[in-house]
């Protein structure tokens, strides 16, 4: 069992022990539990518990970094290298998870004009984009990302590690967690079903806001 799966199962056990009424994970996302179309309360709660585990571990790592001996630092192995790598990986993963949860809606939303027009321009039509987006969600092992360059041109990116970053030239607009902890309870191995549910659960108002910031404009 790999680390992600072990951490996911730890989060699942935490949910089971605490019960359905206990809020887990980042508190600002607790409003999503039981209210995201196509996703059970258990799936969202467990995913938030996974995020909480990462946040707690990051706080622990920060404490160790304040005390670590820097005199033995090495590119091969040292306590400092191990800690700073953990800090880098956890910070990046938490960043992606927050973008993902921010992009989920409490109810069905229609795509906003600015982003939907940019999608159609980049991929031929909005419907053609959806086909490619479904495929992107099934192809990526960690994150499926729709990102924009400084001109507002959109591109698809496939990240295979939770802690992978994106080239600074591109700003993430749509972020989908494609690791198994994001869908295992509700969809099993049905990644296509998960991708279909995600597109119905996107908070297009938030995504439009991100897109307009890239272009330096204002949301309509």
Phi, psi and omega in degrees: 000125182284172185299316181300316181294320178297315180295322179297317180293326175298318178295321179298319178294324178296318178297315181299319183288323186275336179092165189291338185273349185276126180281133180236161176078191179303126188298328182293345180258000179300335179297342182282339187298122178076007186233002177267121183303127176091357183233135179285161176299323181297318180297314181292318180299317181293321178294319177293325177296324177297316177298319180298320177301319179295317180296320179294319179293324178297317178298322178295315180297319179301320178297316179295323181297333179286344186242352188294146177281118182271355185287342182251017183300135182210149176285349180272304172197139171195160178300320181296316179301314181298318182289317182289329174293317178297318178299314180298312183294315181293317180300317181293316180296318178297320177302312180295318180298320180294320176298321179298307183293325177297333183272005178263141185258155175275352179198169183296131177237144175274145177302140178279156191297316184300309181289319182296323177292322178293322177298313180299321180294319185284328188240007176100319176191164180295321180294322177294322176298317182301320179299315180290325179294318176302317180293321179299316180295330179276336183276326185283138179273338183230307183221130170257123189231131168256118186232158182242145171274186186295340180271352183094002176290135185260147180218156174262141176227144182240114180249131186257003176228143179301332185256011175289145177253178180246148176307132183302343179293338186247140178251127182292134178250304177247126181234125180237125175284118182250007174288157188297335180294344182279343187217355191302316182297315187272329190238356182058234178264011182276078181293329178295319178295322177297315180299320179295321179291322182299315184295334177280344184255003183291138176271087187297332177297318178292320181294322177297320178300315178298316183296317181293328177296322178298318183278351180078018182254193179241148178295139179289000000 
